[in-house]
Amino acid sequence: MTKKFRLQSVLKHRKLMEDRSRQHLADSLRQEQSARSALDQHRDHYQNLNSLLENQQQKGIAAADLWLFVTRLENQRSELRKLEAKVDALEK
């Protein structure tokens, strides 16, 4: 007597794989959204610092304060590059 091949186990496995794929996609989308949000916040902060520096320069700024602004802007720029790379990697 031959045993009939049942498709239920194949369908169950396929359903499991689809569920895992959906979960992976949802996780990836959440990570991308989080990275984009962080990038937007850092861009806003960078622009605010830049505007503040320009205002201070027009009023006159001490060399030490100028150095602090420039250092902070460079750190923000570096952080922005890292976040942009992270967002690019998540988009792929």
Buried (B, 14 or more C-beta within 10 A) or exposed (E): EEEEEEEEEEEEEEEEEEEEEEEEEEEEEEBBEEBBEBBEEBBEBBEEBEEEBEEBEEEEBEEEEEEEBEEBBEEBEEBBEEBBEBBEEBEE
